[in-house]
């Protein structure tokens, strides 16, 4: 199965589809994602592009990390 990262989906949706996504995001600096309840609250409306702006993490860096991990990026 292809691993696709759809940047239009919420972090909550992406995490439910693939349990590796939160681990990669945490490694990139999204440490709040592992806090209890954050994924089911903030994650429901937060997308990766919105999160990159909020955390001031370059979206291109995020994309590169997911590509290195075998993901195809869908925008």
C-alpha positions in Angstrom: 0.0 0.0 0.0 1.3 3.5 -0.9 1.9 5.8 2.0 0.3 9.1 1.1 0.4 12.3 3.2 -2.7 14.4 2.3 -1.9 17.9 3.6 -5.6 18.9 3.4 -6.6 16.3 6.0 -6.5 17.1 9.7 -3.7 15.6 11.9 -6.3 13.6 13.6 -7.5 12.0 10.4 -3.9 11.3 9.2 -3.0 9.8 12.6 -6.0 7.4 12.5 -5.0 6.3 9.0 -1.3 5.8 9.8 0.2 5.5 13.3 3.7 6.5 12.0 2.6 10.0 11.2 2.5 11.3 14.8 5.9 9.8 15.5 7.4 11.6 12.5 5.7 14.9 13.5 7.0 14.6 17.1 10.5 14.1 15.7 10.1 17.3 13.7 9.2 19.4 16.7 5.5 18.9 17.1 5.9 17.6 20.7 2.4 18.6 21.8 1.0 15.8 19.5 2.0 13.2 22.1 0.3 14.9 25.0 -2.9 13.1 26.1 -6.0 14.5 24.5 -4.2 16.9 22.1 -4.7 14.7 19.0 -8.4 14.3 19.6 -8.9 18.0 20.4 -6.5 20.3 18.5 -5.7 17.5 16.0 -9.3 17.5 14.7 -9.0 20.9 13.1 -5.2 21.3 12.7 -3.6 20.4 9.4 0.1 20.0 8.9 0.4 23.3 7.0 -1.4 25.2 9.8 0.7 23.5 12.4 3.9 24.4 10.6 2.9 28.0 10.7 2.0 27.9 14.4 5.2 26.1 15.4 7.3 28.1 12.9 8.6 24.9 11.3 9.3 25.1 7.6 6.7 23.2 5.6 9.3 22.1 3.0 11.4 20.5 5.8 8.3 18.6 6.9 7.6 17.4 3.4 11.3 16.3 2.9 11.1 14.3 6.1 8.0 12.5 5.1 9.4 11.8 1.6 12.5 10.3 3.2 10.2 8.1 5.3 8.6 6.8 2.1 5.5 9.1 1.8 4.0 10.7 -1.3 2.8 14.2 -0.6 -0.7 15.2 -1.7 -1.5 18.9 -1.6 
